[in-house]
Amino acid sequence: MVISGGMSAERFELHNFDVLLGGVAIRANVYRYFFSPPRDGDAAVLREISGMFGHPDFHVPIGGIHGLEDFKRAVADGWNQPGSGKRMFAM
């Protein structure tokens, strides 16, 4: 599983009026594939994502590998150092 997302150290802010009055919606798109198979219309987007991840120059920085018992540190480090990379859990 690859989790892709903005790992910038800069803060992203959205005013509540943008959400309430501007019709902005915040939703996770990838998680739906954990619960149901992709729809026919999703094939092109999923091929594009697979192509990006399969490119030889694609690199996911790893900020640390933690045991499950170390989850508090993993979350804190990810929150305090978002640009250092993704946090992984070893099971």
Backbone as XML, in Angstrom:
<?xml version="1.0"?>
<chain id="A" units="angstrom">
  <residue number="1" name="MET">
    <atom name="N" x="0.847" y="-1.167" z="0.000"/>
    <atom name="CA" x="0.000" y="0.000" z="0.000"/>
    <atom name="C" x="0.891" y="1.228" z="0.000"/>
  </residue>
  <residue number="2" name="VAL">
    <atom name="N" x="0.594" y="2.179" z="-0.827"/>
    <atom name="CA" x="1.310" y="3.446" z="-0.859"/>
    <atom name="C" x="0.324" y="4.535" z="-0.484"/>
  </residue>
  <residue number="3" name="ILE">
    <atom name="N" x="0.696" y="5.324" z="0.489"/>
    <atom name="CA" x="-0.133" y="6.452" z="0.893"/>
    <atom name="C" x="0.564" y="7.699" z="0.397"/>
  </residue>
  <residue number="4" name="SER">
    <atom name="N" x="-0.096" y="8.399" z="-0.474"/>
    <atom name="CA" x="0.486" y="9.598" z="-1.067"/>
    <atom name="C" x="-0.265" y="10.805" z="-0.530"/>
  </residue>
  <residue number="5" name="GLY">
    <atom name="N" x="0.447" y="11.842" z="-0.267"/>
    <atom name="CA" x="-0.213" y="13.044" z="0.223"/>
    <atom name="C" x="0.778" y="14.155" z="0.415"/>
  </residue>
  <residue number="6" name="GLY">
    <atom name="N" x="0.285" y="15.315" z="0.697"/>
    <atom name="CA" x="1.137" y="16.467" z="0.919"/>
    <atom name="C" x="1.886" y="16.331" z="2.225"/>
  </residue>
  <residue number="7" name="MET">
    <atom name="N" x="3.188" y="16.316" z="2.152"/>
    <atom name="CA" x="4.000" y="16.218" z="3.361"/>
    <atom name="C" x="4.828" y="17.489" z="3.517"/>
  </residue>
  <residue number="8" name="SER">
    <atom name="N" x="4.219" y="18.609" z="3.247"/>
    <atom name="CA" x="4.910" y="19.874" z="3.377"/>
    <atom name="C" x="4.930" y="20.295" z="4.844"/>
  </residue>
  <residue number="9" name="ALA">
    <atom name="N" x="5.989" y="20.944" z="5.239"/>
    <atom name="CA" x="6.064" y="21.469" z="6.596"/>
    <atom name="C" x="5.195" y="22.717" z="6.746"/>
  </residue>
  <residue number="10" name="GLU">
    <atom name="N" x="4.779" y="23.287" z="5.617"/>
    <atom name="CA" x="3.939" y="24.477" z="5.663"/>
    <atom name="C" x="2.498" y="24.101" z="5.987"/>
  </residue>
  <residue number="11" name="ARG">
    <atom name="N" x="1.840" y="24.976" z="6.703"/>
    <atom name="CA" x="0.474" y="24.734" z="7.147"/>
    <atom name="C" x="-0.514" y="25.046" z="6.025"/>
  </residue>
  <residue number="12" name="PHE">
    <atom name="N" x="-1.524" y="24.220" z="5.891"/>
    <atom name="CA" x="-2.617" y="24.452" z="4.951"/>
    <atom name="C" x="-3.825" y="24.891" z="5.755"/>
  </residue>
  <residue number="13" name="GLU">
    <atom name="N" x="-4.372" y="26.045" z="5.422"/>
    <atom name="CA" x="-5.530" y="26.539" z="6.159"/>
    <atom name="C" x="-6.689" y="26.766" z="5.219"/>
  </residue>
  <residue number="14" name="LEU">
    <atom name="N" x="-7.867" y="26.469" z="5.717"/>
    <atom name="CA" x="-9.099" y="26.635" z="4.966"/>
    <atom name="C" x="-10.102" y="27.265" z="5.908"/>
  </residue>
  <residue number="15" name="HIS">
    <atom name="N" x="-10.657" y="28.396" z="5.520"/>
    <atom name="CA" x="-11.619" y="29.079" z="6.366"/>
    <atom name="C" x="-12.940" y="28.315" z="6.375"/>
  </residue>
  <residue number="16" name="ASN">
    <atom name="N" x="-13.617" y="28.312" z="7.527"/>
    <atom name="CA" x="-14.870" y="27.565" z="7.631"/>
    <atom name="C" x="-15.928" y="28.070" z="6.659"/>
  </residue>
  <residue number="17" name="PHE">
    <atom name="N" x="-15.875" y="29.353" z="6.267"/>
    <atom name="CA" x="-16.834" y="29.861" z="5.285"/>
    <atom name="C" x="-16.625" y="29.213" z="3.919"/>
  </residue>
  <residue number="18" name="ASP">
    <atom name="N" x="-15.370" y="28.851" z="3.595"/>
    <atom name="CA" x="-15.108" y="28.159" z="2.336"/>
    <atom name="C" x="-15.845" y="26.828" z="2.292"/>
  </residue>
  <residue number="19" name="VAL">
    <atom name="N" x="-15.881" y="26.163" z="3.429"/>
    <atom name="CA" x="-16.556" y="24.870" z="3.497"/>
    <atom name="C" x="-18.073" y="25.057" z="3.576"/>
  </residue>
  <residue number="20" name="LEU">
    <atom name="N" x="-18.523" y="25.934" z="4.461"/>
    <atom name="CA" x="-19.952" y="26.096" z="4.702"/>
    <atom name="C" x="-20.688" y="26.817" z="3.572"/>
  </residue>
  <residue number="21" name="LEU">
    <atom name="N" x="-20.082" y="27.880" z="3.038"/>
    <atom name="CA" x="-20.779" y="28.705" z="2.054"/>
    <atom name="C" x="-20.269" y="28.514" z="0.626"/>
  </residue>
  <residue number="22" name="GLY">
    <atom name="N" x="-19.075" y="27.982" z="0.496"/>
    <atom name="CA" x="-18.491" y="27.848" z="-0.834"/>
    <atom name="C" x="-18.675" y="26.487" z="-1.460"/>
  </residue>
  <residue number="23" name="GLY">
    <atom name="N" x="-19.297" y="25.574" z="-0.759"/>
    <atom name="CA" x="-19.521" y="24.255" z="-1.325"/>
    <atom name="C" x="-18.278" y="23.391" z="-1.382"/>
  </residue>
  <residue number="24" name="VAL">
    <atom name="N" x="-17.271" y="23.725" z="-0.613"/>
    <atom name="CA" x="-16.043" y="22.927" z="-0.586"/>
    <atom name="C" x="-16.291" y="21.676" z="0.249"/>
  </residue>
  <residue number="25" name="ALA">
    <atom name="N" x="-15.801" y="20.550" z="-0.215"/>
    <atom name="CA" x="-15.929" y="19.294" z="0.520"/>
    <atom name="C" x="-14.540" y="18.719" z="0.757"/>
  </residue>
  <residue number="26" name="ILE">
    <atom name="N" x="-14.343" y="18.150" z="1.923"/>
    <atom name="CA" x="-13.089" y="17.482" z="2.262"/>
    <atom name="C" x="-13.402" y="15.997" z="2.353"/>
  </residue>
  <residue number="27" name="ARG">
    <atom name="N" x="-12.705" y="15.194" z="1.547"/>
    <atom name="CA" x="-12.977" y="13.758" z="1.573"/>
    <atom name="C" x="-11.717" y="12.984" z="1.201"/>
  </residue>
  <residue number="28" name="ALA">
    <atom name="N" x="-11.634" y="11.794" z="1.712"/>
    <atom name="CA" x="-10.539" y="10.890" z="1.368"/>
    <atom name="C" x="-10.992" y="10.048" z="0.191"/>
  </residue>
  <residue number="29" name="ASN">
    <atom name="N" x="-10.181" y="10.006" z="-0.853"/>
    <atom name="CA" x="-10.574" y="9.280" z="-2.054"/>
    <atom name="C" x="-10.066" y="7.853" z="-2.089"/>
  </residue>
  <residue number="30" name="VAL">
    <atom name="N" x="-8.920" y="7.599" z="-1.530"/>
    <atom name="CA" x="-8.310" y="6.286" z="-1.651"/>
    <atom name="C" x="-8.967" y="5.274" z="-0.735"/>
  </residue>
  <residue number="31" name="TYR">
    <atom name="N" x="-9.376" y="5.694" z="0.439"/>
    <atom name="CA" x="-9.893" y="4.748" z="1.427"/>
    <atom name="C" x="-11.103" y="3.977" z="0.942"/>
  </residue>
  <residue number="32" name="ARG">
    <atom name="N" x="-11.826" y="4.517" z="-0.011"/>
    <atom name="CA" x="-13.004" y="3.787" z="-0.488"/>
    <atom name="C" x="-12.625" y="2.460" z="-1.117"/>
  </residue>
  <residue number="33" name="TYR">
    <atom name="N" x="-11.387" y="2.320" z="-1.621"/>
    <atom name="CA" x="-10.963" y="1.074" z="-2.242"/>
    <atom name="C" x="-10.677" y="-0.019" z="-1.213"/>
  </residue>
  <residue number="34" name="PHE">
    <atom name="N" x="-10.596" y="0.328" z="0.057"/>
    <atom name="CA" x="-10.428" y="-0.680" z="1.097"/>
    <atom name="C" x="-11.737" y="-1.423" z="1.338"/>
  </residue>
  <residue number="35" name="PHE">
    <atom name="N" x="-12.845" y="-0.790" z="1.005"/>
    <atom name="CA" x="-14.146" y="-1.341" z="1.341"/>
    <atom name="C" x="-14.933" y="-1.857" z="0.142"/>
  </residue>
  <residue number="36" name="SER">
    <atom name="N" x="-14.634" y="-1.343" z="-1.038"/>
    <atom name="CA" x="-15.332" y="-1.812" z="-2.242"/>
    <atom name="C" x="-14.370" y="-1.724" z="-3.416"/>
  </residue>
  <residue number="37" name="PRO">
    <atom name="N" x="-14.570" y="-2.551" z="-4.436"/>
    <atom name="CA" x="-13.665" y="-2.523" z="-5.590"/>
    <atom name="C" x="-13.817" y="-1.223" z="-6.383"/>
  </residue>
  <residue number="38" name="PRO">
    <atom name="N" x="-12.799" y="-0.847" z="-7.146"/>
    <atom name="CA" x="-12.891" y="0.371" z="-7.963"/>
    <atom name="C" x="-14.046" y="0.290" z="-8.965"/>
  </residue>
  <residue number="39" name="ARG">
    <atom name="N" x="-14.627" y="1.430" z="-9.243"/>
    <atom name="CA" x="-15.699" y="1.517" z="-10.240"/>
    <atom name="C" x="-15.082" y="1.545" z="-11.637"/>
  </residue>
  <residue number="40" name="ASP">
    <atom name="N" x="-15.885" y="1.263" z="-12.653"/>
    <atom name="CA" x="-15.388" y="1.269" z="-14.030"/>
    <atom name="C" x="-14.774" y="2.614" z="-14.407"/>
  </residue>
  <residue number="41" name="GLY">
    <atom name="N" x="-15.363" y="3.700" z="-13.960"/>
    <atom name="CA" x="-14.862" y="5.037" z="-14.286"/>
    <atom name="C" x="-13.559" y="5.392" z="-13.606"/>
  </residue>
  <residue number="42" name="ASP">
    <atom name="N" x="-13.123" y="4.602" z="-12.634"/>
    <atom name="CA" x="-11.889" y="4.884" z="-11.896"/>
    <atom name="C" x="-10.649" y="4.325" z="-12.580"/>
  </residue>
  <residue number="43" name="ALA">
    <atom name="N" x="-10.814" y="3.499" z="-13.586"/>
    <atom name="CA" x="-9.685" y="2.788" z="-14.194"/>
    <atom name="C" x="-8.620" y="3.740" z="-14.724"/>
  </residue>
  <residue number="44" name="ALA">
    <atom name="N" x="-9.013" y="4.797" z="-15.407"/>
    <atom name="CA" x="-8.030" y="5.723" z="-15.991"/>
    <atom name="C" x="-7.205" y="6.416" z="-14.913"/>
  </residue>
  <residue number="45" name="VAL">
    <atom name="N" x="-7.854" y="6.862" z="-13.856"/>
    <atom name="CA" x="-7.139" y="7.532" z="-12.767"/>
    <atom name="C" x="-6.199" y="6.565" z="-12.064"/>
  </residue>
  <residue number="46" name="LEU">
    <atom name="N" x="-6.658" y="5.349" z="-11.816"/>
    <atom name="CA" x="-5.812" y="4.362" z="-11.147"/>
    <atom name="C" x="-4.608" y="3.974" z="-12.011"/>
  </residue>
  <residue number="47" name="ARG">
    <atom name="N" x="-4.792" y="3.916" z="-13.349"/>
    <atom name="CA" x="-3.658" y="3.652" z="-14.240"/>
    <atom name="C" x="-2.643" y="4.798" z="-14.176"/>
  </residue>
  <residue number="48" name="GLU">
    <atom name="N" x="-3.137" y="6.027" z="-14.128"/>
    <atom name="CA" x="-2.254" y="7.187" z="-14.045"/>
    <atom name="C" x="-1.453" y="7.163" z="-12.742"/>
  </residue>
  <residue number="49" name="ILE">
    <atom name="N" x="-2.113" y="6.861" z="-11.634"/>
    <atom name="CA" x="-1.428" y="6.781" z="-10.338"/>
    <atom name="C" x="-0.404" y="5.661" z="-10.357"/>
  </residue>
  <residue number="50" name="SER">
    <atom name="N" x="-0.767" y="4.502" z="-10.898"/>
    <atom name="CA" x="0.166" y="3.373" z="-10.978"/>
    <atom name="C" x="1.375" y="3.732" z="-11.827"/>
  </residue>
  <residue number="51" name="GLY">
    <atom name="N" x="1.143" y="4.479" z="-12.897"/>
    <atom name="CA" x="2.244" y="4.904" z="-13.753"/>
    <atom name="C" x="3.222" y="5.813" z="-13.032"/>
  </residue>
  <residue number="52" name="MET">
    <atom name="N" x="2.698" y="6.728" z="-12.208"/>
    <atom name="CA" x="3.576" y="7.626" z="-11.440"/>
    <atom name="C" x="4.387" y="6.843" z="-10.424"/>
  </residue>
  <residue number="53" name="PHE">
    <atom name="N" x="3.738" y="5.921" z="-9.700"/>
    <atom name="CA" x="4.434" y="5.150" z="-8.677"/>
    <atom name="C" x="5.436" y="4.178" z="-9.284"/>
  </residue>
  <residue number="54" name="GLY">
    <atom name="N" x="5.222" y="3.769" z="-10.527"/>
    <atom name="CA" x="6.115" y="2.832" z="-11.178"/>
    <atom name="C" x="7.293" y="3.491" z="-11.870"/>
  </residue>
  <residue number="55" name="HIS">
    <atom name="N" x="7.325" y="4.819" z="-11.896"/>
    <atom name="CA" x="8.414" y="5.547" z="-12.542"/>
    <atom name="C" x="9.703" y="5.383" z="-11.736"/>
  </residue>
  <residue number="56" name="PRO">
    <atom name="N" x="10.829" y="5.148" z="-12.389"/>
    <atom name="CA" x="12.090" y="4.909" z="-11.657"/>
    <atom name="C" x="12.525" y="6.064" z="-10.747"/>
  </residue>
  <residue number="57" name="ASP">
    <atom name="N" x="12.098" y="7.288" z="-11.064"/>
    <atom name="CA" x="12.491" y="8.448" z="-10.248"/>
    <atom name="C" x="11.582" y="8.665" z="-9.042"/>
  </residue>
  <residue number="58" name="PHE">
    <atom name="N" x="10.488" y="7.895" z="-8.948"/>
    <atom name="CA" x="9.556" y="8.086" z="-7.841"/>
    <atom name="C" x="10.174" y="7.565" z="-6.553"/>
  </residue>
  <residue number="59" name="HIS">
    <atom name="N" x="10.122" y="8.385" z="-5.519"/>
    <atom name="CA" x="10.722" y="8.028" z="-4.234"/>
    <atom name="C" x="9.814" y="8.504" z="-3.108"/>
  </residue>
  <residue number="60" name="VAL">
    <atom name="N" x="9.517" y="7.627" z="-2.178"/>
    <atom name="CA" x="8.745" y="7.991" z="-0.991"/>
    <atom name="C" x="9.723" y="8.078" z="0.171"/>
  </residue>
  <residue number="61" name="PRO">
    <atom name="N" x="9.968" y="9.289" z="0.701"/>
    <atom name="CA" x="10.886" y="9.402" z="1.836"/>
    <atom name="C" x="10.307" y="8.743" z="3.085"/>
  </residue>
  <residue number="62" name="ILE">
    <atom name="N" x="11.119" y="7.976" z="3.772"/>
    <atom name="CA" x="10.708" y="7.287" z="4.998"/>
    <atom name="C" x="11.268" y="8.049" z="6.192"/>
  </residue>
  <residue number="63" name="GLY">
    <atom name="N" x="10.376" y="8.499" z="7.061"/>
    <atom name="CA" x="10.781" y="9.258" z="8.230"/>
    <atom name="C" x="11.089" y="8.390" z="9.434"/>
  </residue>
  <residue number="64" name="GLY">
    <atom name="N" x="10.744" y="7.124" z="9.359"/>
    <atom name="CA" x="11.026" y="6.221" z="10.464"/>
    <atom name="C" x="10.181" y="4.963" z="10.389"/>
  </residue>
  <residue number="65" name="ILE">
    <atom name="N" x="10.717" y="3.898" z="10.945"/>
    <atom name="CA" x="9.996" y="2.634" z="11.041"/>
    <atom name="C" x="9.795" y="2.354" z="12.520"/>
  </residue>
  <residue number="66" name="HIS">
    <atom name="N" x="8.554" y="2.162" z="12.914"/>
    <atom name="CA" x="8.207" y="2.043" z="14.323"/>
    <atom name="C" x="7.467" y="0.732" z="14.581"/>
  </residue>
  <residue number="67" name="GLY">
    <atom name="N" x="7.634" y="0.206" z="15.757"/>
    <atom name="CA" x="6.794" y="-0.891" z="16.219"/>
    <atom name="C" x="5.438" y="-0.334" z="16.595"/>
  </residue>
  <residue number="68" name="LEU">
    <atom name="N" x="4.409" y="-1.168" z="16.613"/>
    <atom name="CA" x="3.072" y="-0.690" z="16.941"/>
    <atom name="C" x="3.003" y="-0.059" z="18.329"/>
  </residue>
  <residue number="69" name="GLU">
    <atom name="N" x="3.806" y="-0.577" z="19.244"/>
    <atom name="CA" x="3.795" y="-0.027" z="20.606"/>
    <atom name="C" x="4.369" y="1.392" z="20.657"/>
  </residue>
  <residue number="70" name="ASP">
    <atom name="N" x="5.054" y="1.801" z="19.582"/>
    <atom name="CA" x="5.692" y="3.113" z="19.514"/>
    <atom name="C" x="4.843" y="4.105" z="18.716"/>
  </residue>
  <residue number="71" name="PHE">
    <atom name="N" x="3.532" y="3.845" z="18.630"/>
    <atom name="CA" x="2.676" y="4.659" z="17.778"/>
    <atom name="C" x="2.605" y="6.118" z="18.214"/>
  </residue>
  <residue number="72" name="LYS">
    <atom name="N" x="2.669" y="6.375" z="19.531"/>
    <atom name="CA" x="2.589" y="7.768" z="20.000"/>
    <atom name="C" x="3.766" y="8.585" z="19.483"/>
  </residue>
  <residue number="73" name="ARG">
    <atom name="N" x="4.960" y="7.993" z="19.531"/>
    <atom name="CA" x="6.139" y="8.695" z="19.016"/>
    <atom name="C" x="6.031" y="8.888" z="17.503"/>
  </residue>
  <residue number="74" name="ALA">
    <atom name="N" x="5.567" y="7.853" z="16.795"/>
    <atom name="CA" x="5.432" y="7.950" z="15.339"/>
    <atom name="C" x="4.482" y="9.077" z="14.949"/>
  </residue>
  <residue number="75" name="VAL">
    <atom name="N" x="3.347" y="9.164" z="15.632"/>
    <atom name="CA" x="2.377" y="10.215" z="15.334"/>
    <atom name="C" x="2.955" y="11.585" z="15.689"/>
  </residue>
  <residue number="76" name="ALA">
    <atom name="N" x="3.582" y="11.702" z="16.850"/>
    <atom name="CA" x="4.166" y="12.980" z="17.265"/>
    <atom name="C" x="5.266" y="13.425" z="16.298"/>
  </residue>
  <residue number="77" name="ASP">
    <atom name="N" x="6.140" y="12.509" z="15.911"/>
    <atom name="CA" x="7.212" y="12.856" z="14.978"/>
    <atom name="C" x="6.644" y="13.265" z="13.625"/>
  </residue>
  <residue number="78" name="GLY">
    <atom name="N" x="5.634" y="12.552" z="13.153"/>
    <atom name="CA" x="5.006" y="12.913" z="11.886"/>
    <atom name="C" x="4.342" y="14.274" z="11.945"/>
  </residue>
  <residue number="79" name="TRP">
    <atom name="N" x="3.733" y="14.585" z="13.062"/>
    <atom name="CA" x="3.071" y="15.873" z="13.243"/>
    <atom name="C" x="4.095" y="17.004" z="13.347"/>
  </residue>
  <residue number="80" name="ASN">
    <atom name="N" x="5.142" y="16.780" z="14.135"/>
    <atom name="CA" x="6.133" y="17.829" z="14.386"/>
    <atom name="C" x="7.163" y="17.987" z="13.271"/>
  </residue>
  <residue number="81" name="GLN">
    <atom name="N" x="7.361" y="16.932" z="12.467"/>
    <atom name="CA" x="8.350" y="16.964" z="11.394"/>
    <atom name="C" x="7.735" y="16.410" z="10.108"/>
  </residue>
  <residue number="82" name="PRO">
    <atom name="N" x="6.704" y="17.073" z="9.575"/>
    <atom name="CA" x="5.990" y="16.498" z="8.433"/>
    <atom name="C" x="6.849" y="16.327" z="7.185"/>
  </residue>
  <residue number="83" name="GLY">
    <atom name="N" x="7.883" y="17.119" z="7.030"/>
    <atom name="CA" x="8.734" y="17.022" z="5.851"/>
    <atom name="C" x="9.770" y="15.931" z="5.922"/>
  </residue>
  <residue number="84" name="SER">
    <atom name="N" x="9.852" y="15.215" z="7.046"/>
    <atom name="CA" x="10.908" y="14.193" z="7.201"/>
    <atom name="C" x="10.552" y="12.864" z="6.543"/>
  </residue>
  <residue number="85" name="GLY">
    <atom name="N" x="9.305" y="12.686" z="6.126"/>
    <atom name="CA" x="8.927" y="11.459" z="5.421"/>
    <atom name="C" x="7.789" y="10.733" z="6.094"/>
  </residue>
  <residue number="86" name="LYS">
    <atom name="N" x="7.333" y="9.679" z="5.418"/>
    <atom name="CA" x="6.222" y="8.855" z="5.906"/>
    <atom name="C" x="6.675" y="8.004" z="7.073"/>
  </residue>
  <residue number="87" name="ARG">
    <atom name="N" x="5.792" y="7.772" z="8.000"/>
    <atom name="CA" x="6.051" y="6.890" z="9.156"/>
    <atom name="C" x="5.500" y="5.527" z="8.832"/>
  </residue>
  <residue number="88" name="MET">
    <atom name="N" x="6.310" y="4.510" z="9.041"/>
    <atom name="CA" x="5.920" y="3.140" z="8.745"/>
    <atom name="C" x="5.852" y="2.361" z="10.053"/>
  </residue>
  <residue number="89" name="PHE">
    <atom name="N" x="4.992" y="1.352" z="10.085"/>
    <atom name="CA" x="4.876" y="0.477" z="11.244"/>
    <atom name="C" x="5.282" y="-0.930" z="10.861"/>
  </residue>
  <residue number="90" name="ALA">
    <atom name="N" x="6.182" y="-1.506" z="11.653"/>
    <atom name="CA" x="6.616" y="-2.896" z="11.448"/>
    <atom name="C" x="5.744" y="-3.794" z="12.316"/>
  </residue>
  <residue number="91" name="MET">
    <atom name="N" x="5.228" y="-4.854" z="11.706"/>
    <atom name="CA" x="4.380" y="-5.791" z="12.450"/>
    <atom name="C" x="4.967" y="-7.173" z="12.373"/>
  </residue>
</chain>
